[in-house]
C-alpha cells in the first residue's frame, strides 16, 4: 500500500467532511444572496448522505491497471430543493431565519472539522518525526 493511500485513509473522512462543509456553505450563501430573487428555489445538501457517498467513492478499489481512479472531493453531492413552511407570493423559497441559522451551524461545524483535521495532521507529523 503506497504512503499516500495510508495518509488518505487516515485523513479521508475528515477531509471529505471539510469539503462537504465548504460546498454546503456556498449553497447557503447563495440562498441568502438570492433571498429577494423572484422564483428562486432554496437548495441544500443532505450532509450525511453526501458524506457517506463521498467516503464510499473514496474507498472504491483501484482500476484494473493499478492506478487509482480520480476521485472528486465533491463526489456524491446532490443538491435538494428546500420546501418552505409557507410559500412566498413571488415563488421564492428562501427563509432568511432558516438560512442564517444553518449558515451559523455549518460555520461552527466547519471550524470543528478543521480543528480535528489539524489535530490528526499534527499527530501524523509527530509519528513521522519520531
C-alpha positions as CSV (number, residue, x, y, z in Angstrom):
1,X,0.0,0.0,0.0
2,X,1.5,3.3,-1.1
3,X,2.1,6.0,1.6
4,X,-0.4,8.3,0.0
5,X,-3.1,5.7,0.4
6,X,-2.3,5.4,4.1
7,X,-2.5,9.2,4.5
8,X,-5.8,9.3,2.6
9,X,-7.1,6.5,4.8
10,X,-6.0,8.4,8.0
11,X,-7.5,11.7,6.9
12,X,-10.1,10.7,4.4
13,X,-13.3,11.1,6.3
14,X,-12.4,14.4,7.9
15,X,-11.1,15.7,4.6
16,X,-14.3,14.7,2.9
17,X,-16.4,16.3,5.7
18,X,-14.4,19.5,5.3
19,X,-15.0,19.6,1.6
20,X,-18.8,19.0,2.2
21,X,-18.9,21.8,4.7
22,X,-17.3,24.2,2.2
23,X,-19.8,23.2,-0.5
24,X,-22.8,23.5,1.9
25,X,-21.6,27.0,3.0
26,X,-21.5,28.0,-0.7
27,X,-25.1,26.8,-1.2
28,X,-26.4,28.5,1.9
29,X,-24.6,31.8,1.0
30,X,-26.2,31.5,-2.5
31,X,-29.6,31.1,-0.9
32,X,-29.1,34.2,1.2
33,X,-27.8,36.2,-1.7
34,X,-30.9,35.3,-3.7
35,X,-33.4,35.9,-0.9
36,X,-35.1,38.7,-3.0
37,X,-34.9,36.9,-6.4
38,X,-38.4,36.1,-7.6
39,X,-38.8,32.4,-8.3
40,X,-35.5,31.4,-6.7
41,X,-35.6,27.9,-5.1
42,X,-33.5,27.5,-1.9
43,X,-31.1,24.5,-2.1
44,X,-29.1,22.4,0.4
45,X,-27.5,19.1,0.6
46,X,-28.2,16.1,2.8
47,X,-24.9,16.2,4.6
48,X,-24.9,12.7,6.0
49,X,-25.9,11.1,2.6
50,X,-23.3,13.2,0.7
51,X,-20.5,12.4,3.2
52,X,-21.3,8.7,3.1
53,X,-21.3,8.7,-0.7
54,X,-18.0,10.6,-0.8
55,X,-16.4,8.2,1.6
56,X,-17.8,5.2,-0.2
57,X,-16.4,6.6,-3.5
58,X,-13.0,7.2,-2.0
59,X,-12.8,3.6,-0.7
60,X,-13.5,2.1,-4.1
61,X,-10.7,-0.2,-5.3
62,X,-8.1,1.0,-7.8
63,X,-8.6,0.4,-11.6
64,X,-7.5,-2.7,-13.3
65,X,-4.3,-1.0,-14.5
66,X,-3.4,-0.5,-10.8
67,X,-3.7,3.3,-11.0
68,X,-6.2,4.9,-8.6
69,X,-9.3,6.2,-10.3
70,X,-9.6,10.0,-9.9
71,X,-11.9,11.0,-7.1
72,X,-13.6,14.3,-6.6
73,X,-13.9,15.8,-3.1
74,X,-17.5,16.7,-4.1
75,X,-18.4,13.2,-5.5
76,X,-21.8,12.2,-4.2
77,X,-23.1,15.7,-3.5
78,X,-26.5,16.3,-5.0
79,X,-28.5,19.4,-4.1
80,X,-32.1,19.3,-3.0
81,X,-34.7,22.0,-3.1
82,X,-35.8,23.1,0.3
83,X,-39.6,23.1,0.9
84,X,-40.6,26.2,2.9
85,X,-43.3,26.1,5.5
86,X,-45.1,28.9,3.8
87,X,-44.8,29.8,0.1
88,X,-43.9,33.3,-0.9
89,X,-46.1,35.2,-3.4
90,X,-43.2,35.6,-5.8
91,X,-42.3,31.9,-5.7
92,X,-39.0,32.4,-3.7
93,X,-38.5,29.7,-1.1
94,X,-35.7,31.3,0.9
95,X,-36.5,31.7,4.6
96,X,-33.8,34.0,5.9
97,X,-34.2,32.9,9.5
98,X,-33.6,29.3,8.5
99,X,-30.7,30.2,6.2
100,X,-29.0,32.3,8.9
101,X,-29.3,29.5,11.4
102,X,-28.0,26.9,9.0
103,X,-25.1,29.2,7.9
104,X,-24.1,29.7,11.6
105,X,-24.4,26.0,12.4
106,X,-22.4,25.0,9.3
107,X,-19.7,27.5,10.2
108,X,-19.3,26.1,13.7
109,X,-19.2,22.5,12.3
110,X,-16.6,23.6,9.7
111,X,-14.4,25.1,12.3
112,X,-14.7,21.9,14.4
113,X,-13.8,19.7,11.4
114,X,-10.9,21.9,10.6
115,X,-9.5,21.7,14.1
116,X,-10.0,17.9,14.2
117,X,-8.2,17.5,10.9
118,X,-5.4,19.8,12.0
119,X,-5.0,17.6,15.2
120,X,-4.8,14.5,13.0
121,X,-2.1,16.1,10.8
122,X,-0.1,17.1,13.9
123,X,-0.4,13.6,15.2
124,X,0.8,12.1,11.9
125,X,3.7,14.6,11.7
126,X,4.7,13.7,15.3
127,X,4.7,10.0,14.4
128,X,6.7,10.6,11.3
129,X,9.3,12.7,13.1
130,X,9.6,10.4,16.0
